[in-house]
Amino acid sequence: MGSRTSRGSGGSFESGRFSLNIEPTEYLRSIGMPQSGGRSVSNSGAVQEVLSGKPTLVVDPPSGILPHQAWALERRNSVMRGYVTPDPWQMDGQTPGWPNGVPRNHIYSSLDGSVGGPWRILQGSSYVLFLYETQHEFRYVPLDGRPPPGKDIKLWLGSSRGHWEGNTLIIETTNHNDSTRFDVVGNFHSDEMRVTERFAYVDQDTLEYTATVDDPQVYTQPWTIAITNQRTPPGTELLEYAGVEGSTGLFGVGAARGEVWSSQ
């Protein structure tokens, strides 16, 4: 991945373990986020920070705190306070195996299987294809300037259109449904969300990823997350992803009983 004319595989990448929350853990705990009964990476903000090296993904606003509208903050907080023992409507859609959506696919990955899995880039002259180990998802991004579909079309991964600016791939994604979330504790969006992603090629092993979310239905201003993506070791494969469909020990429900569930 590095120029307008690149072809073939761009390799596999993994980026970080932000699953429970994308805002600072200490801030969320100060306003009522419980500590779960489990000790796995995916439900421990403290372990997440140690492994990712970052307390938050949010780089704008500088506080790291999302600029919710008042009603949206209350909805998020109601999910956050109950994420260990959620009501059905509060359950993270990732748990029963629904798609993670954009931009969550690029912040939920690890090589050791603690959360998610790596993702792969395939390139052609007029498209970029992302393949994700998590949930066996894929995302096709045309680069040929075609317009997005009509506003009545709503998709789990939205509709993406990309273009190159030097060594940076810029992707605009619209036409989302409102069923995906940014994290377990309940940060959400409307179906009017627009996401602008930038994949900046630093060197053959490093991509700097940023995503700006613009959703005036839920937030008072656009906000941005950032993370560094590292190429995986040679020979890394996307493995079959074992979900939890039909399991009674789902995240949240199981954590309340002291059970620990990993992503695979």
ZADO-1210 file (C-alpha; in nm, 4 decimals, padded with zeros to 6 digits):
<atoms>
<atom x="00.0000" y="00.0000" z="00.0000" code="MET" pos="1"/>
<atom x="00.1802" y="00.3089" z="-00.1047" code="GLY" pos="2"/>
<atom x="00.0822" y="00.4613" z="-00.4379" code="SER" pos="3"/>
<atom x="-00.2018" y="00.5029" z="-00.6805" code="ARG" pos="4"/>
<atom x="-00.0646" y="00.2244" z="-00.8987" code="THR" pos="5"/>
<atom x="00.0052" y="-00.0361" z="-00.6298" code="SER" pos="6"/>
<atom x="-00.1269" y="-00.3817" z="-00.7094" code="ARG" pos="7"/>
<atom x="-00.1507" y="-00.7120" z="-00.5291" code="GLY" pos="8"/>
<atom x="-00.1537" y="-00.7747" z="-00.1587" code="SER" pos="9"/>
<atom x="-00.0809" y="-00.4946" z="00.0820" code="GLY" pos="10"/>
<atom x="-00.0158" y="-00.7477" z="00.3581" code="GLY" pos="11"/>
<atom x="-00.1865" y="-00.8065" z="00.6903" code="SER" pos="12"/>
<atom x="-00.2035" y="-00.5501" z="00.9678" code="PHE" pos="13"/>
<atom x="-00.3150" y="-00.5324" z="01.3286" code="GLU" pos="14"/>
<atom x="-00.3695" y="-00.2178" z="01.5252" code="SER" pos="15"/>
<atom x="-00.4785" y="-00.2378" z="01.8872" code="GLY" pos="16"/>
<atom x="-00.7100" y="-00.3809" z="02.1471" code="ARG" pos="17"/>
<atom x="-00.9696" y="-00.1092" z="02.1891" code="PHE" pos="18"/>
<atom x="-01.2871" y="-00.3060" z="02.2485" code="SER" pos="19"/>
<atom x="-01.4357" y="-00.2051" z="02.5821" code="LEU" pos="20"/>
<atom x="-01.3985" y="00.1726" z="02.5424" code="ASN" pos="21"/>
<atom x="-01.2335" y="00.4268" z="02.3140" code="ILE" pos="22"/>
<atom x="-01.2381" y="00.7106" z="02.5691" code="GLU" pos="23"/>
<atom x="-01.0067" y="00.7314" z="02.8740" code="PRO" pos="24"/>
<atom x="-01.0813" y="00.4489" z="03.1166" code="THR" pos="25"/>
<atom x="-01.0324" y="00.6646" z="03.4258" code="GLU" pos="26"/>
<atom x="-01.2814" y="00.9222" z="03.2982" code="TYR" pos="27"/>
<atom x="-01.5453" y="00.6565" z="03.2332" code="LEU" pos="28"/>
<atom x="-01.4921" y="00.4972" z="03.5729" code="ARG" pos="29"/>
<atom x="-01.5325" y="00.8386" z="03.7353" code="SER" pos="30"/>
<atom x="-01.8816" y="00.8669" z="03.5877" code="ILE" pos="31"/>
<atom x="-01.9972" y="00.5152" z="03.6686" code="GLY" pos="32"/>
<atom x="-01.8390" y="00.2508" z="03.4468" code="MET" pos="33"/>
<atom x="-01.8203" y="-00.0698" z="03.6538" code="PRO" pos="34"/>
<atom x="-01.5219" y="-00.2997" z="03.6606" code="GLN" pos="35"/>
<atom x="-01.6200" y="-00.6372" z="03.5222" code="SER" pos="36"/>
<atom x="-01.5847" y="-00.9655" z="03.7039" code="GLY" pos="37"/>
<atom x="-01.3621" y="-01.1031" z="03.4282" code="GLY" pos="38"/>
<atom x="-00.9936" y="-01.0428" z="03.3710" code="ARG" pos="39"/>
<atom x="-00.9650" y="-01.0837" z="02.9944" code="SER" pos="40"/>
<atom x="-00.8098" y="-00.8157" z="02.7751" code="VAL" pos="41"/>
<atom x="-01.1405" y="-00.7461" z="02.6043" code="SER" pos="42"/>
<atom x="-01.3148" y="-00.6421" z="02.9266" code="ASN" pos="43"/>
<atom x="-01.0319" y="-00.4768" z="03.1188" code="SER" pos="44"/>
<atom x="-00.9597" y="-00.1144" z="03.0391" code="GLY" pos="45"/>
<atom x="-00.6406" y="-00.1224" z="03.2457" code="ALA" pos="46"/>
<atom x="-00.4977" y="-00.4199" z="03.0546" code="VAL" pos="47"/>
<atom x="-00.6080" y="-00.2575" z="02.7289" code="GLN" pos="48"/>
<atom x="-00.4006" y="00.0501" z="02.8092" code="GLU" pos="49"/>
<atom x="-00.0926" y="-00.1539" z="02.8958" code="VAL" pos="50"/>
<atom x="-00.1076" y="-00.3541" z="02.5726" code="LEU" pos="51"/>
<atom x="-00.1995" y="-00.0707" z="02.3387" code="SER" pos="52"/>
<atom x="00.0196" y="00.1900" z="02.5054" code="GLY" pos="53"/>
<atom x="-00.2633" y="00.4427" z="02.4848" code="LYS" pos="54"/>
<atom x="-00.5354" y="00.5344" z="02.7366" code="PRO" pos="55"/>
<atom x="-00.7658" y="00.6581" z="02.4613" code="THR" pos="56"/>
<atom x="-00.8112" y="00.6491" z="02.0857" code="LEU" pos="57"/>
<atom x="-00.9719" y="00.9935" z="02.0692" code="VAL" pos="58"/>
<atom x="-00.7253" y="01.2630" z="01.9613" code="VAL" pos="59"/>
<atom x="-00.9793" y="01.5359" z="01.8877" code="ASP" pos="60"/>
<atom x="-01.1205" y="01.6799" z="02.1084" code="PRO" pos="61"/>
<atom x="-00.7852" y="01.6907" z="02.2946" code="PRO" pos="62"/>
<atom x="-00.9586" y="01.5828" z="02.6165" code="SER" pos="63"/>
<atom x="-01.0203" y="01.2404" z="02.4628" code="GLY" pos="64"/>
<atom x="-01.3878" y="01.2690" z="02.5580" code="ILE" pos="65"/>
<atom x="-01.6527" y="01.2397" z="02.2881" code="LEU" pos="66"/>
<atom x="-01.8724" y="01.5485" z="02.2337" code="PRO" pos="67"/>
<atom x="-02.2130" y="01.3856" z="02.2882" code="HIS" pos="68"/>
<atom x="-02.5377" y="01.5721" z="02.2769" code="GLN" pos="69"/>
<atom x="-02.7046" y="01.5548" z="02.6194" code="ALA" pos="70"/>
<atom x="-02.9613" y="01.2887" z="02.5272" code="TRP" pos="71"/>
<atom x="-02.6935" y="01.0766" z="02.3568" code="ALA" pos="72"/>
<atom x="-02.4641" y="01.0937" z="02.6599" code="LEU" pos="73"/>
<atom x="-02.7431" y="00.9680" z="02.8846" code="GLU" pos="74"/>
<atom x="-02.8149" y="00.6793" z="02.6480" code="ARG" pos="75"/>
<atom x="-02.4440" y="00.5883" z="02.6331" code="ARG" pos="76"/>
<atom x="-02.4114" y="00.6100" z="03.0110" code="ASN" pos="77"/>
<atom x="-02.7114" y="00.3828" z="03.0654" code="SER" pos="78"/>
<atom x="-02.5416" y="00.1180" z="02.8517" code="VAL" pos="79"/>
<atom x="-02.2045" y="00.1787" z="03.0181" code="MET" pos="80"/>
<atom x="-02.3431" y="00.1387" z="03.3693" code="ARG" pos="81"/>
<atom x="-02.4984" y="-00.1946" z="03.2761" code="GLY" pos="82"/>
<atom x="-02.2468" y="-00.3419" z="03.0368" code="TYR" pos="83"/>
<atom x="-02.1491" y="-00.6199" z="03.2825" code="VAL" pos="84"/>
<atom x="-02.5133" y="-00.7324" z="03.3126" code="THR" pos="85"/>
<atom x="-02.6789" y="-00.5776" z="03.0063" code="PRO" pos="86"/>
<atom x="-03.0410" y="-00.5811" z="02.9068" code="ASP" pos="87"/>
<atom x="-03.0887" y="-00.7283" z="02.5582" code="PRO" pos="88"/>
<atom x="-03.1053" y="-00.3845" z="02.3941" code="TRP" pos="89"/>
<atom x="-02.7790" y="-00.2860" z="02.5638" code="GLN" pos="90"/>
<atom x="-02.5814" y="-00.5863" z="02.4331" code="MET" pos="91"/>
<atom x="-02.2939" y="-00.4985" z="02.2036" code="ASP" pos="92"/>
<atom x="-02.3795" y="-00.6129" z="01.8521" code="GLY" pos="93"/>
<atom x="-02.0342" y="-00.7650" z="01.8202" code="GLN" pos="94"/>
<atom x="-02.1306" y="-01.0265" z="02.0789" code="THR" pos="95"/>
<atom x="-02.3830" y="-01.2206" z="01.8671" code="PRO" pos="96"/>
<atom x="-02.1566" y="-01.1852" z="01.5641" code="GLY" pos="97"/>
<atom x="-02.2988" y="-00.8814" z="01.3853" code="TRP" pos="98"/>
<atom x="-02.0592" y="-00.6678" z="01.1781" code="PRO" pos="99"/>
<atom x="-01.8425" y="-00.4166" z="01.3649" code="ASN" pos="100"/>
<atom x="-01.8886" y="-00.1394" z="01.1116" code="GLY" pos="101"/>
<atom x="-01.6648" y="00.1533" z="01.0233" code="VAL" pos="102"/>
<atom x="-01.4295" y="00.2530" z="01.1839" code="PRO" pos="103"/>
<atom x="-01.4391" y="-00.0192" z="01.4502" code="ARG" pos="104"/>
<atom x="-01.2978" y="-00.2865" z="01.2192" code="ASN" pos="105"/>
<atom x="-00.9629" y="-00.1071" z="01.2182" code="HIS" pos="106"/>
<atom x="-00.9289" y="-00.0612" z="01.5942" code="ILE" pos="107"/>
<atom x="-01.0325" y="-00.4122" z="01.7016" code="TYR" pos="108"/>
<atom x="-00.7443" y="-00.6431" z="01.6184" code="SER" pos="109"/>
<atom x="-00.4670" y="-00.8487" z="01.7717" code="SER" pos="110"/>
<atom x="-00.2383" y="-01.1326" z="01.6730" code="LEU" pos="111"/>
<atom x="-00.2780" y="-01.3340" z="01.9917" code="ASP" pos="112"/>
<atom x="-00.6550" y="-01.3696" z="01.9622" code="GLY" pos="113"/>
<atom x="-00.7235" y="-01.1734" z="02.2804" code="SER" pos="114"/>
<atom x="-00.9589" y="-00.9606" z="02.0728" code="VAL" pos="115"/>
<atom x="-01.0370" y="-00.9674" z="01.7031" code="GLY" pos="116"/>
<atom x="-00.7738" y="-01.0668" z="01.4534" code="GLY" pos="117"/>
<atom x="-00.5536" y="-00.9117" z="01.1870" code="PRO" pos="118"/>
<atom x="-00.6870" y="-00.7672" z="00.8632" code="TRP" pos="119"/>
<atom x="-00.5513" y="-00.7769" z="00.5102" code="ARG" pos="120"/>
<atom x="-00.5343" y="-00.5239" z="00.2266" code="ILE" pos="121"/>
<atom x="-00.5649" y="-00.6263" z="-00.1382" code="LEU" pos="122"/>
<atom x="-00.5188" y="-00.3615" z="-00.4051" code="GLN" pos="123"/>
<atom x="-00.6030" y="-00.3116" z="-00.7696" code="GLY" pos="124"/>
<atom x="-00.5814" y="-00.0100" z="-00.9955" code="SER" pos="125"/>
<atom x="-00.9437" y="00.0902" z="-00.9271" code="SER" pos="126"/>
<atom x="-01.0247" y="-00.0598" z="-00.5874" code="TYR" pos="127"/>
<atom x="-00.8991" y="-00.1494" z="-00.2411" code="VAL" pos="128"/>
<atom x="-01.0327" y="-00.4595" z="-00.0664" code="LEU" pos="129"/>
<atom x="-01.0097" y="-00.5077" z="00.3099" code="PHE" pos="130"/>
<atom x="-01.0414" y="-00.8595" z="00.4507" code="LEU" pos="131"/>
<atom x="-01.0982" y="-00.8990" z="00.8251" code="TYR" pos="132"/>
<atom x="-01.0464" y="-01.2072" z="01.0370" code="GLU" pos="133"/>
<atom x="-01.3075" y="-01.0787" z="01.2806" code="THR" pos="134"/>
<atom x="-01.6580" y="-01.1970" z="01.1840" code="GLN" pos="135"/>
<atom x="-01.5172" y="-01.2896" z="00.8374" code="HIS" pos="136"/>
<atom x="-01.6050" y="-00.9416" z="00.7165" code="GLU" pos="137"/>
<atom x="-01.4828" y="-00.7777" z="00.3971" code="PHE" pos="138"/>
<atom x="-01.5044" y="-00.4250" z="00.2604" code="ARG" pos="139"/>
<atom x="-01.4784" y="-00.3214" z="-00.1034" code="TYR" pos="140"/>
<atom x="-01.3717" y="00.0392" z="-00.1668" code="VAL" pos="141"/>
<atom x="-01.3911" y="00.1612" z="-00.5289" code="PRO" pos="142"/>
<atom x="-01.1445" y="00.4274" z="-00.6403" code="LEU" pos="143"/>
<atom x="-01.3050" y="00.5096" z="-00.9753" code="ASP" pos="144"/>
<atom x="-01.5100" y="00.8111" z="-00.8673" code="GLY" pos="145"/>
<atom x="-01.8509" y="00.6461" z="-00.8803" code="ARG" pos="146"/>
<atom x="-02.1214" y="00.8216" z="-00.6732" code="PRO" pos="147"/>
<atom x="-02.2585" y="00.6685" z="-00.3527" code="PRO" pos="148"/>
<atom x="-02.5987" y="00.4957" z="-00.3582" code="PRO" pos="149"/>
<atom x="-02.9211" y="00.6744" z="-00.2688" code="GLY" pos="150"/>
<atom x="-02.9753" y="00.7891" z="00.0889" code="LYS" pos="151"/>
<atom x="-03.2402" y="00.5236" z="00.1464" code="ASP" pos="152"/>
<atom x="-02.9749" y="00.2479" z="00.1206" code="ILE" pos="153"/>
<atom x="-02.8404" y="00.1662" z="00.4698" code="LYS" pos="154"/>
<atom x="-02.5596" y="-00.0870" z="00.5127" code="LEU" pos="155"/>
<atom x="-02.3710" y="-00.2466" z="00.8036" code="TRP" pos="156"/>
<atom x="-02.0364" y="-00.1245" z="00.6678" code="LEU" pos="157"/>
<atom x="-02.1784" y="00.1765" z="00.4917" code="GLY" pos="158"/>
<atom x="-02.0854" y="00.2653" z="00.1347" code="SER" pos="159"/>
<atom x="-01.7220" y="00.3670" z="00.0857" code="SER" pos="160"/>
<atom x="-01.5510" y="00.5697" z="-00.1857" code="ARG" pos="161"/>
<atom x="-01.1751" y="00.6213" z="-00.1875" code="GLY" pos="162"/>
<atom x="-00.9032" y="00.8239" z="-00.3541" code="HIS" pos="163"/>
<atom x="-00.5287" y="00.8744" z="-00.3192" code="TRP" pos="164"/>
<atom x="-00.3532" y="01.1902" z="-00.2105" code="GLU" pos="165"/>
<atom x="00.0134" y="01.1032" z="-00.2488" code="GLY" pos="166"/>
<atom x="00.0811" y="00.8043" z="-00.0235" code="ASN" pos="167"/>
<atom x="-00.2377" y="00.8551" z="00.1780" code="THR" pos="168"/>
<atom x="-00.5560" y="00.6644" z="00.0991" code="LEU" pos="169"/>
<atom x="-00.8630" y="00.8694" z="00.1929" code="ILE" pos="170"/>
<atom x="-01.1983" y="00.6941" z="00.2251" code="ILE" pos="171"/>
<atom x="-01.5368" y="00.8622" z="00.2727" code="GLU" pos="172"/>
<atom x="-01.8075" y="00.6297" z="00.4049" code="THR" pos="173"/>
<atom x="-02.1793" y="00.7109" z="00.4195" code="THR" pos="174"/>
<atom x="-02.5054" y="00.5105" z="00.4059" code="ASN" pos="175"/>
<atom x="-02.4535" y="00.3440" z="00.7440" code="HIS" pos="176"/>
<atom x="-02.7300" y="00.1765" z="00.9365" code="ASN" pos="177"/>
<atom x="-02.7534" y="00.2715" z="01.3046" code="ASP" pos="178"/>
<atom x="-02.6942" y="-00.0786" z="01.4453" code="SER" pos="179"/>
<atom x="-02.3165" y="-00.0734" z="01.4954" code="THR" pos="180"/>
<atom x="-02.1271" y="00.0832" z="01.7834" code="ARG" pos="181"/>
<atom x="-01.7770" y="00.2121" z="01.8470" code="PHE" pos="182"/>
<atom x="-01.7169" y="00.0090" z="02.1638" code="ASP" pos="183"/>
<atom x="-01.8730" y="-00.2207" z="02.4226" code="VAL" pos="184"/>
<atom x="-01.9732" y="00.0528" z="02.6665" code="VAL" pos="185"/>
<atom x="-02.2213" y="00.1980" z="02.4227" code="GLY" pos="186"/>
<atom x="-02.0820" y="00.4842" z="02.2123" code="ASN" pos="187"/>
<atom x="-02.3099" y="00.4874" z="01.9103" code="PHE" pos="188"/>
<atom x="-02.4066" y="00.6794" z="01.5961" code="HIS" pos="189"/>
<atom x="-02.7051" y="00.7530" z="01.3745" code="SER" pos="190"/>
<atom x="-02.7609" y="00.6441" z="01.0159" code="ASP" pos="191"/>
<atom x="-02.6557" y="00.9946" z="00.9080" code="GLU" pos="192"/>
<atom x="-02.2950" y="00.9394" z="01.0154" code="MET" pos="193"/>
<atom x="-02.0145" y="01.0221" z="00.7727" code="ARG" pos="194"/>
<atom x="-01.6693" y="00.8754" z="00.8382" code="VAL" pos="195"/>
<atom x="-01.3522" y="01.0109" z="00.6767" code="THR" pos="196"/>
<atom x="-01.0598" y="00.7701" z="00.7106" code="GLU" pos="197"/>
<atom x="-00.6957" y="00.8307" z="00.6239" code="ARG" pos="198"/>
<atom x="-00.4451" y="00.5501" z="00.5804" code="PHE" pos="199"/>
<atom x="-00.1081" y="00.7253" z="00.5689" code="ALA" pos="200"/>
<atom x="00.1803" y="00.5116" z="00.4438" code="TYR" pos="201"/>
<atom x="00.4787" y="00.5737" z="00.6733" code="VAL" pos="202"/>
<atom x="00.7019" y="00.2863" z="00.5607" code="ASP" pos="203"/>
<atom x="00.6557" y="-00.0697" z="00.4355" code="GLN" pos="204"/>
<atom x="00.5529" y="-00.1901" z="00.7818" code="ASP" pos="205"/>
<atom x="00.3582" y="00.1053" z="00.9229" code="THR" pos="206"/>
<atom x="00.0281" y="00.2761" z="00.8470" code="LEU" pos="207"/>
<atom x="-00.0981" y="00.5720" z="01.0461" code="GLU" pos="208"/>
<atom x="-00.4769" y="00.5482" z="01.0630" code="TYR" pos="209"/>
<atom x="-00.7172" y="00.8281" z="01.1512" code="THR" pos="210"/>
<atom x="-01.0957" y="00.8380" z="01.1280" code="ALA" pos="211"/>
<atom x="-01.3097" y="01.1478" z="01.1694" code="THR" pos="212"/>
<atom x="-01.6740" y="01.0916" z="01.2615" code="VAL" pos="213"/>
<atom x="-01.9249" y="01.3581" z="01.1602" code="ASP" pos="214"/>
<atom x="-02.2720" y="01.2848" z="01.2979" code="ASP" pos="215"/>
<atom x="-02.4684" y="01.5953" z="01.4012" code="PRO" pos="216"/>
<atom x="-02.7641" y="01.3782" z="01.5034" code="GLN" pos="217"/>
<atom x="-02.5652" y="01.2432" z="01.8005" code="VAL" pos="218"/>
<atom x="-02.2592" y="01.4654" z="01.8561" code="TYR" pos="219"/>
<atom x="-02.2106" y="01.8397" z="01.8901" code="THR" pos="220"/>
<atom x="-01.9059" y="01.8422" z="01.6615" code="GLN" pos="221"/>
<atom x="-01.6941" y="01.6032" z="01.4531" code="PRO" pos="222"/>
<atom x="-01.4385" y="01.3979" z="01.6440" code="TRP" pos="223"/>
<atom x="-01.1308" y="01.1974" z="01.5458" code="THR" pos="224"/>
<atom x="-00.9599" y="00.8769" z="01.6539" code="ILE" pos="225"/>
<atom x="-00.6045" y="00.7741" z="01.5611" code="ALA" pos="226"/>
<atom x="-00.4021" y="00.4567" z="01.5828" code="ILE" pos="227"/>
<atom x="-00.0854" y="00.3083" z="01.4311" code="THR" pos="228"/>
<atom x="-00.1216" y="-00.0101" z="01.2275" code="ASN" pos="229"/>
<atom x="00.1751" y="-00.2489" z="01.2133" code="GLN" pos="230"/>
<atom x="00.2358" y="-00.5094" z="00.9453" code="ARG" pos="231"/>
<atom x="00.2060" y="-00.8600" z="01.0847" code="THR" pos="232"/>
<atom x="00.4993" y="-01.1060" z="01.0715" code="PRO" pos="233"/>
<atom x="00.5599" y="-01.2920" z="00.7425" code="PRO" pos="234"/>
<atom x="00.3325" y="-01.5916" z="00.7042" code="GLY" pos="235"/>
<atom x="00.0481" y="-01.4495" z="00.9124" code="THR" pos="236"/>
<atom x="-00.2852" y="-01.5880" z="00.7933" code="GLU" pos="237"/>
<atom x="-00.6425" y="-01.4834" z="00.8514" code="LEU" pos="238"/>
<atom x="-00.7825" y="-01.7738" z="01.0493" code="LEU" pos="239"/>
<atom x="-01.1366" y="-01.8983" z="01.0886" code="GLU" pos="240"/>
<atom x="-01.3104" y="-01.6790" z="01.3422" code="TYR" pos="241"/>
<atom x="-01.5023" y="-01.8686" z="01.6091" code="ALA" pos="242"/>
<atom x="-01.7955" y="-01.6610" z="01.7310" code="GLY" pos="243"/>
<atom x="-02.0346" y="-01.7250" z="02.0171" code="VAL" pos="244"/>
<atom x="-02.3638" y="-01.7747" z="01.8338" code="GLU" pos="245"/>
<atom x="-02.5971" y="-01.9817" z="02.0496" code="GLY" pos="246"/>
<atom x="-02.3743" y="-01.9588" z="02.3571" code="SER" pos="247"/>
<atom x="-02.5324" y="-01.8759" z="02.6932" code="THR" pos="248"/>
<atom x="-02.2029" y="-01.7374" z="02.8244" code="GLY" pos="249"/>
<atom x="-02.2046" y="-01.4180" z="02.6208" code="LEU" pos="250"/>
<atom x="-01.9878" y="-01.1230" z="02.7180" code="PHE" pos="251"/>
<atom x="-02.1562" y="-00.9301" z="02.9958" code="GLY" pos="252"/>
<atom x="-02.3814" y="-01.2175" z="03.0968" code="VAL" pos="253"/>
<atom x="-02.0871" y="-01.4484" z="03.1527" code="GLY" pos="254"/>
<atom x="-01.8707" y="-01.1776" z="03.3078" code="ALA" pos="255"/>
<atom x="-02.1315" y="-01.1225" z="03.5750" code="ALA" pos="256"/>
<atom x="-02.0779" y="-01.4854" z="03.6836" code="ARG" pos="257"/>
<atom x="-01.6999" y="-01.4498" z="03.6819" code="GLY" pos="258"/>
<atom x="-01.6537" y="-01.6268" z="03.3478" code="GLU" pos="259"/>
<atom x="-01.3842" y="-01.5051" z="03.1097" code="VAL" pos="260"/>
<atom x="-01.4378" y="-01.5224" z="02.7334" code="TRP" pos="261"/>
<atom x="-01.1832" y="-01.4362" z="02.4693" code="SER" pos="262"/>
<atom x="-01.2636" y="-01.3458" z="02.1109" code="SER" pos="263"/>
<atom x="-01.1594" y="-01.6822" z="01.9712" code="GLN" pos="264"/>
</atoms>
